[in-house]
Amino acid sequence: MAKLVHNITMKANKRVLIVGGVAAGATCAARLRRLDESCEIIIFERGPYVSFANCGLPYYVGNVIRQEEDLLVATPERFRQYFNIEVRTENEVVAIDRSRCEIEVCDRRTGQRYRERYDALVLAPGARPMRPPLPGVDLPGIHVLRTIPDSRRIRQWIADRHPRRAVVVGGGFIGLEMVENLVGLGLPVTLLERLPHLMPQFDPEMAEPIARHLEQHGVHVELGNPVVGFDEAPSGEILVRTASGAQHSAGIVILAVGVQPESELARAAGLEIGELGGIRVDESMRTSDPNIWAIGDAVEVRDIVTGQWCLAPLAGPAHRQARIAAAAICGRPVRFRGVQNTAICGVLGLTIAMTGASEKRLRQAGVTDYQAVYLHPGCHASYYPGSKRIHMKLIFSSQSGRILGAQAVGAEGVDKRIDVISMAIQMGATVFDLEEAELCYAPQYGAAKDPVNLAGMLAANVLRGDLPLADWNRLYESGALILDVREPHEFYQDHIEGALNIPLSQLRDRMGELPRDREIWVNCAVGQRSYYAVRFLVQHGYRAKALPGGLLTYYGFYG
């Protein structure tokens, strides 16, 4: 095999200055040193810590992570000792002079300003938590969470004030993680989300089980009710006012309404900024200035599924971008392929994960050539004790079967299924590949037909024409006959209004009761029996379609 040789074009003693540490900046510096021993590397971090695990901050607030030191990934001393990299904490870069290849820095401890020359500059300023411009938003007791000092302030507030209840504003990843940790501290929690469903990244029907789960664990959830302001109550608590006119009293409020890229420094320097407010970069993470790179939460990148520009404030892409930028600075031919927004969150025993595009995102991108299947398999073999249901949605191209996205919610086994599908998307795989995927099987880990296989089989059946699907969104306007093929005792417990019940076990004997001049939409509990019924009916000349995912998916659409 031919040996690969990388030509390092970097000149000796080249100065690389990096603005920001944490994930992207710190990783870029360390990777750069591993590639080139000769260059001078300096990291400027405006905060007191150069590299810390910000994904662990909610768990530090909740005292799951007990020691603040456990959040520190690396210290300035370690950077110096291991990598010969200089770190200047509490030094904020306030301006870039592109014509002279210099930055202006303010030492936040002394107020002194000075300038430094660069041959290559890397911007990794990250993103800041949003504080919506609402009345009273700056009242004491209203917090955001992005840094270790933020988490320290929240912990101190709880220790000093002993709040009796908490309000979390925002039902995304950070909001849900904060709910879990505040509940773990014994606080009653109200969760307010301005959209009609939690987890804005998810499709609405897949988010419904999350709200139900939180309510079952004592969390009060209000959806579609934006916060309009905050007042201080005579008791000293905070009154959170919503658009409906409701007021929620809280001893502490956490704002988790999203983040904005810190692109002001780049904008002031005249670098290209995208429509979403992030720094625009090419495939090597180079900005519109050939001597400046940008990485992490501050940049706009391509969504590999839709091809659109997007913001992806996630640790995994930030680390990959950092490695790409370091290699590019060293003259290596590298390319950042883009993101597919693979993410996961845990809340009160429930795991929520996704990869690729949601239906919402596909529609926003103008993509209409897709279909979706729903399934609700067990996390492992049903005969082995402890199997718990996973709610899954797989989205795929109607023409090629290429996998476009997946979402899953469940107590166990969610992470590995989404990870498998994530890699399938990266490799350009189709649902037929999922159908044939050879995955680990032992009864305590999975099933002979793993949920990933089942998702592929369902989707493949759709593309082959073996499983015509009905549209849940048109359930009450289609004029179709709703046929429920569950057993009578199941039907009487709960069913779709107006449905006709003919159990699958009786269908062959009673099919004459069904009309041949009308579409028949078949429903069951999770979709398996309706598939059997559709195959039978279609082969006997009926216009039958399956309602995907059965009654469990119906709850997602109609509660």
C-alpha positions in Angstrom: 0.0 0.0 0.0 1.3 3.4 -0.9 2.4 5.6 2.0 0.4 8.8 2.4 2.6 11.9 2.7 1.3 15.2 3.9 3.3 18.3 2.9 3.5 20.8 5.7 3.8 24.2 4.2 3.7 26.1 7.4 6.7 28.3 7.9 8.8 28.0 11.0 7.8 30.1 14.0 4.5 31.0 12.5 2.2 32.7 15.0 -1.3 31.2 15.4 -3.6 33.1 17.7 -6.9 31.5 18.9 -9.8 33.5 20.2 -11.8 31.4 22.7 -11.1 28.1 24.4 -13.7 25.6 25.7 -14.3 22.9 23.1 -13.4 24.3 19.7 -10.5 26.7 20.5 -8.8 24.4 22.9 -9.1 21.4 20.6 -7.8 23.4 17.7 -4.7 24.5 19.7 -3.9 21.0 20.8 -4.4 19.5 17.4 -2.3 22.2 15.8 0.6 21.4 18.2 0.4 17.8 17.4 0.8 18.6 13.7 3.5 21.3 14.0 6.1 21.7 16.8 7.5 24.9 15.4 4.7 27.3 15.5 3.8 29.7 18.3 0.3 29.2 19.7 -1.5 31.5 22.0 -5.1 31.1 23.2 -7.0 34.2 24.4 -10.0 33.3 26.7 -12.1 36.1 28.2 -13.4 33.9 30.9 -11.5 32.3 33.8 -11.4 28.8 32.3 -9.8 27.8 29.1 -11.4 24.4 28.7 -14.4 23.0 30.5 -17.3 20.6 29.9 -20.2 23.0 29.4 -22.4 20.0 28.6 -22.0 19.0 32.2 -23.2 22.3 33.7 -26.8 21.3 34.3 -25.6 18.3 36.3 -23.3 20.4 38.3 -26.3 22.6 39.2 -28.2 19.5 40.2 -25.2 18.2 42.3 -24.9 15.1 40.2 -21.4 16.3 39.4 -20.3 17.4 42.8 -17.0 19.0 42.3 -16.4 22.0 40.1 -12.9 20.8 39.3 -14.5 17.7 37.6 -15.8 20.1 34.8 -12.3 21.3 34.0 -11.0 19.5 30.9 -7.6 21.2 30.9 -5.8 24.1 32.6 -3.4 26.7 31.3 -0.6 24.8 33.1 -1.4 21.6 31.3 -1.5 23.4 28.0 1.9 24.8 28.7 3.4 21.6 30.1 2.0 19.1 27.6 1.8 21.3 24.4 4.0 24.4 24.9 0.9 26.5 24.3 0.4 29.8 26.0 -3.1 30.5 27.5 -4.2 33.9 28.6 -7.4 33.7 30.5 -9.5 36.8 31.3 -8.0 38.4 28.2 -10.7 39.5 25.8 -10.0 40.1 22.1 -11.9 43.3 21.3 -10.8 44.1 17.7 -9.2 42.6 14.7 -7.0 44.7 12.4 -7.0 42.6 9.2 -4.8 45.0 7.2 -2.0 44.6 9.7 -2.8 41.0 10.8 -3.1 42.2 14.4 -5.6 41.8 17.2 -6.3 44.1 20.1 -6.7 42.5 23.5 -8.0 43.8 26.8 -6.7 42.3 30.0 -10.0 42.2 32.0 -8.1 42.1 35.3 -6.1 45.3 34.8 -8.0 47.1 31.9 -4.7 47.3 30.0 -5.0 47.0 26.2 -2.3 45.7 23.9 -1.9 44.3 20.4 -0.6 41.0 19.1 0.5 40.0 15.5 -0.8 36.8 13.8 0.1 34.8 10.8 -3.1 32.7 11.3 -6.1 33.7 13.4 -8.7 31.2 14.6 -12.1 32.6 15.9 -13.8 30.3 18.4 -15.9 32.8 20.5 -18.8 30.4 20.9 -22.4 31.4 21.4 -24.2 33.3 24.2 -27.5 32.4 25.8 -30.4 34.5 24.7 -32.1 36.9 27.1 -35.3 38.0 25.4 -36.0 41.7 25.7 -38.9 41.3 28.1 -39.9 43.5 31.0 -38.2 42.5 34.1 -35.9 40.0 32.5 -32.9 41.3 34.5 -34.5 40.8 37.9 -32.4 39.0 40.5 -33.1 35.3 40.4 -33.5 35.0 36.6 -30.5 33.0 35.3 -29.0 31.7 32.1 -26.6 28.8 32.0 -23.5 28.7 29.7 -20.4 28.9 31.8 -19.0 27.7 35.1 -19.6 31.1 36.7 -23.3 30.8 35.6 -23.6 27.5 37.2 -21.9 28.7 40.4 -24.4 31.6 40.6 -27.3 29.3 40.3 -26.0 26.9 42.9 -25.3 29.8 45.3 -28.8 31.3 44.7 -30.4 28.0 45.6 -28.2 27.5 48.6 -28.9 31.1 49.9 -32.5 31.6 49.0 -34.0 28.1 49.4 -36.5 28.7 46.6 -39.8 26.8 47.0 -40.5 26.4 43.3 -38.8 27.0 39.9 -39.8 28.0 36.4 -37.8 26.9 33.3 -38.5 29.0 30.2 -37.8 26.9 27.1 -38.3 23.3 26.3 -35.2 22.4 24.3 -32.2 20.4 25.3 -30.9 22.7 28.0 -34.4 23.4 29.3 -35.2 19.7 29.8 -31.8 19.0 31.4 -32.4 21.8 33.8 -35.9 20.5 34.6 -34.4 17.2 35.5 -31.7 18.6 37.8 -34.0 21.1 39.5 -36.5 18.2 40.2 -33.6 16.2 41.5 -32.9 19.0 44.0 -36.5 18.7 45.3 -38.0 21.7 43.6 -41.5 21.7 42.0 -40.9 22.9 38.4 -43.1 24.6 35.8 -41.8 24.4 32.2 -43.0 27.0 29.8 -42.6 26.6 26.1 -43.8 29.2 23.6 -44.3 26.6 20.8 -47.1 24.1 20.8 -44.7 21.3 21.6 -41.5 20.6 23.5 -38.1 20.0 21.7 -38.5 22.5 18.8 -36.0 20.4 16.9 -38.5 17.5 16.9 -41.6 17.0 14.9 -44.7 17.7 17.1 -46.1 14.2 17.2 -42.7 12.8 18.4 -42.5 15.4 21.2 -45.9 14.6 22.6 -44.7 11.6 24.8 -42.1 13.9 26.3 -44.7 16.3 27.7 -46.8 13.4 29.0 -43.7 11.9 30.7 -42.9 15.2 32.4 -46.4 15.6 33.7 -46.4 12.0 35.1 -43.3 13.0 37.0 -44.9 16.1 38.6 -43.6 18.8 36.2 -46.3 21.3 35.2 -45.9 21.9 31.4 -47.5 24.7 29.5 -47.2 24.8 25.7 -48.0 27.4 23.2 -48.0 30.1 25.9 -45.1 32.6 25.5 -43.7 34.5 28.5 -44.4 38.2 28.2 -42.6 39.6 31.3 -41.4 39.2 34.8 -42.4 41.1 38.0 -41.1 41.0 41.5 -43.8 39.8 44.0 -44.2 41.3 47.5 -42.9 38.0 48.8 -39.6 38.5 47.0 -40.4 35.8 44.5 -40.6 36.3 40.7 -43.9 36.4 38.9 -43.6 35.0 35.4 -46.4 36.4 33.2 -47.5 34.6 30.0 -49.5 35.6 27.0 -52.6 33.8 28.3 -52.7 36.1 31.3 -51.4 33.4 33.7 -48.8 34.1 36.4 -46.4 31.7 37.8 -44.6 32.4 41.1 -41.0 31.2 41.4 -38.0 31.5 43.6 -35.7 30.9 40.7 -36.2 31.2 36.9 -33.9 29.6 34.3 -34.0 31.0 30.8 -33.2 28.3 28.2 -34.6 29.8 25.1 -31.6 29.2 22.8 -28.2 30.7 22.0 -26.9 33.3 19.5 -23.5 33.1 17.8 -20.9 35.5 19.1 -20.1 37.0 15.7 -19.8 40.7 16.7 -16.0 40.6 16.6 -16.0 39.1 13.1 -18.7 41.4 11.9 -16.8 44.5 13.1 -13.7 43.2 11.3 -15.7 43.0 8.0 -15.8 39.2 7.7 -18.8 37.7 5.9 -21.7 36.9 8.2 -24.5 34.6 7.2 -28.3 35.2 7.3 -28.5 33.3 10.5 -26.0 35.6 12.2 -23.1 33.1 12.2 -19.6 33.6 10.6 -19.5 32.2 7.1 -16.7 29.7 6.4 -15.7 27.4 3.6 -15.0 23.7 3.7 -11.7 24.2 5.5 -13.3 26.5 8.1 -11.6 29.5 6.5 -13.5 32.8 6.6 -13.8 35.4 3.9 -10.3 36.5 5.0 -7.6 34.0 3.9 -5.7 34.4 7.2 -8.6 33.9 9.5 -10.5 30.7 10.4 -13.6 30.3 12.5 -15.0 27.2 14.3 -17.6 26.1 16.8 -20.9 27.6 17.8 -20.2 31.0 16.1 -20.1 29.6 12.6 -22.7 28.7 10.0 -22.2 25.4 8.3 -24.0 23.3 5.7 -26.7 20.8 6.7 -25.7 17.7 4.7 -29.3 16.5 4.3 -31.0 19.7 3.1 -27.9 21.5 1.8 -28.9 24.7 3.7 -26.8 26.9 5.9 -27.5 26.2 9.6 -26.3 26.8 13.1 -25.2 23.7 15.0 -24.2 24.6 18.5 -23.1 21.0 19.4 -19.8 19.8 20.9 -19.2 17.0 18.4 -19.2 19.3 15.3 -17.1 21.9 17.2 -14.4 19.3 17.8 -14.4 18.1 14.2 -14.2 21.7 12.9 -11.3 22.4 15.3 -9.3 19.5 13.8 -10.2 20.6 10.3 -9.0 24.2 10.9 -5.8 23.0 12.5 -5.0 20.8 9.6 -5.9 23.5 7.1 -3.6 26.0 8.8 -0.8 23.4 8.4 -1.5 23.1 4.7 -3.2 19.8 4.7 -6.0 19.2 2.2 -9.0 18.8 4.4 -12.8 19.3 4.2 -15.5 19.6 6.8 -18.4 17.6 5.4 -21.1 19.5 7.2 -23.5 18.5 10.0 -26.6 16.4 10.4 -27.5 17.7 13.9 -27.3 14.4 15.8 -28.2 15.2 19.4 -29.4 13.5 22.5 -31.0 14.5 25.8 -32.1 12.8 29.0 -34.9 13.9 31.3 -36.2 12.0 34.3 -35.5 8.6 32.9 -36.5 9.4 29.3 -34.0 9.6 26.5 -34.7 11.8 23.5 -32.5 11.7 20.4 -32.5 12.6 16.7 -30.2 12.7 13.7 -30.6 14.2 10.2 -33.6 16.3 9.2 -37.0 16.5 10.7 -40.1 16.9 8.6 -40.3 20.6 9.7 -36.8 21.2 8.5 -37.4 19.4 5.2 -40.5 21.5 4.5 -38.5 24.7 5.3 -35.9 23.6 2.8 -38.6 23.1 0.1 -38.1 19.3 0.2 -41.4 17.4 -0.5 -40.1 14.1 -1.9 -40.1 12.1 1.4 -42.1 9.8 3.5 -42.1 8.7 7.1 -42.8 5.6 9.1 -43.5 5.2 12.8 -42.8 2.2 15.0 -42.8 1.4 18.7 -40.6 -1.7 19.3 -39.1 -2.9 22.5 -35.6 -1.9 23.4 -34.7 -5.6 23.6 -36.4 -9.0 23.1 -39.9 -9.0 24.5 -39.5 -12.3 26.2 -36.5 -11.1 28.2 -37.5 -9.2 31.4 -37.5 -5.4 31.4 -38.1 -4.6 27.7 -39.3 -1.0 27.3 -40.9 0.6 24.3 -39.0 3.0 22.0 -41.0 5.4 19.9 -39.3 5.9 16.6 -39.8 7.9 13.4 -37.7 7.3 10.2 -37.8 9.8 7.3 -36.6 8.8 3.9 -36.6 9.8 0.2 -39.7 8.6 -1.6 -37.7 7.9 -4.8 -34.3 6.5 -3.7 -35.0 5.4 -0.1 -32.0 7.5 1.1 -32.3 8.0 4.8 -33.0 11.7 5.7 -33.6 11.7 9.4 -34.7 9.8 12.5 -36.2 10.7 15.9 -36.6 8.4 18.9 -37.9 8.6 22.4 -37.7 5.9 25.1 -36.3 4.8 28.4 -33.6 2.5 27.1 -31.8 1.7 23.8 -32.5 5.0 22.1 -28.9 6.2 21.8 -27.5 3.2 20.0 -30.4 3.1 17.5 -30.0 6.8 16.6 -26.2 6.3 16.4 -26.5 3.5 13.9 -28.9 5.6 11.8 -26.6 8.6 12.1 -23.8 6.6 10.6 -26.1 5.3 7.9 -27.0 8.9 6.9 -23.3 9.9 6.9 -22.6 7.0 4.5 -25.5 7.9 2.2 -27.3 4.7 3.0 -30.9 3.8 2.2 -33.7 2.1 4.1 -32.8 -1.1 2.2 -29.4 -1.0 4.0 -31.1 -0.7 7.3 -33.3 -3.6 6.4 -30.2 -5.7 5.9 -28.0 -4.2 8.7 -26.3 -6.9 10.7 -26.4 -5.7 14.4 -25.6 -7.3 17.7 -28.3 -9.6 19.1 -28.7 -11.2 22.5 -32.0 -11.0 24.3 -30.9 -8.5 26.9 -29.5 -6.1 24.2 -31.8 -6.3 21.2 -33.9 -8.6 19.1 -33.3 -10.7 16.0 -35.1 -7.9 14.2 -33.6 -4.9 15.8 -35.6 -1.7 15.9 -33.2 -0.3 13.2 -33.9 -3.3 11.0 -37.7 -2.9 11.6 -37.5 0.7 10.7 -35.8 -0.2 7.4 -38.2 -3.1 6.7 -41.2 -0.8 7.2 -39.8 1.9 4.9 -38.7 -0.7 2.3 -42.2 -2.1 2.3 -43.6 1.4 1.6 -41.2 1.9 -1.3 -42.0 -1.5 -2.7 -45.7 -0.7 -2.6 -46.4 -3.5 -0.1 -47.5 -1.0 2.6 -49.6 2.0 1.4 -49.7 4.6 4.1 -52.5 6.8 5.2 -51.8 10.4 6.4 -52.5 11.1 10.0 -52.8 14.8 9.2 -55.9 14.1 7.0 -57.5 11.6 9.4 -60.7 13.6 9.9 -61.1 15.1 6.4 -60.3 12.1 4.2 -63.7 10.5 4.1 -62.1 7.1 4.6 -63.5 4.3 6.7 -61.4 3.9 9.8 -61.0 0.1 10.5 -59.6 -0.9 13.9 -58.3 -4.5 13.8 -57.6 -4.8 17.5 -59.5 -7.2 19.8 -62.9 -5.9 21.2 -61.6 -5.4 24.7 -58.7 -3.2 23.4 -61.1 -1.3 21.2 -63.5 -0.5 24.0 -60.7 0.9 26.2 -59.8 3.5 23.6 -60.3 4.1 19.9 -60.6 6.7 17.2 -64.0 8.2 17.1 -66.2 6.7 14.3 -63.9 3.6 13.8 -65.3 0.2 12.9 -63.9 -2.7 14.9 -63.3 -5.9 13.1 -60.5 -7.9 14.8 -57.7 -9.2 12.6 -58.6 -12.7 13.8 -62.1 -12.3 12.3 -61.2 -10.3 9.2 -61.2 -13.1 6.7 -64.7 -14.2 7.7 -66.1 -10.6 7.9 -64.4 -8.8 5.0 -67.8 -8.7 3.2 -68.9 -6.0 5.7 -66.3 -3.6 4.2 -67.0 -1.2 1.3 -65.2 -1.7 -2.0 -65.9 1.8 -3.2 -64.3 3.7 -0.3 -60.7 3.9 1.1 -60.2 1.9 4.2 -57.6 3.3 6.7 -56.5 0.5 9.0 -55.5 1.1 12.6 -54.2 -1.0 15.5 -52.1 -0.5 18.6 -48.6 0.0 17.1 -48.9 -0.8 13.4 -48.1 -4.5 13.1 -51.7 -5.9 12.9 -52.7 -3.1 10.6 -49.9 -4.1 8.2 -51.2 -7.7 8.2 -54.7 -6.5 7.6 -53.7 -4.1 4.7 -51.8 -6.9 3.0 -54.8 -9.2 3.2 -57.3 -6.5 2.1 -55.2 -5.2 -0.8 -54.8 -8.7 -2.2 -58.6 -9.0 -2.1 -59.2 -5.9 -4.1 -59.9 -3.4 -1.3 -58.4 0.2 -1.3 -56.7 -0.2 2.1 -54.0 1.9 3.7 -52.3 1.6 7.1 -52.3 4.4 9.7 -48.5 4.2 10.5 -47.6 3.5 14.1 -51.1 2.7 15.2 -52.9 4.3 18.2 -49.6 5.2 19.9 -48.8 7.5 16.9 -52.4 8.8 16.9 -51.8 10.1 20.5 -48.8 12.1 19.2 -50.9 13.8 16.6 -54.1 14.3 18.5 -53.1 13.9 22.2 
